[in-house]
Amino acid sequence: MSIYKVIEIVGTSPTSWDEAAKAAVERAAKSLEDLRVADVVAQDLKIENSKVTAFRTKLKVSFKFRDA
């Protein structure tokens, strides 16, 4: 039997939603162990002076609890 925790994280990128998601997962992996699944919840754009300046991807990420 396994238990998983699910959290939401947001990644940003100046180039794409894919890169934003990748950045978020890679950063989360530095703090969390046993990442299992990432589901894209939402994608949006940051706009400044009528130009897209950032792609943002919100993810739900699950990771396995460790046994004590």
Secondary structure, DSSP 8 states (H G I E B T S, - for coil): ---EEEEEEEEEESS-HHHHHHHHHHHHHHH-SSEEEEEEEEEEEEEETTEEEEEEEEEEEEEE----
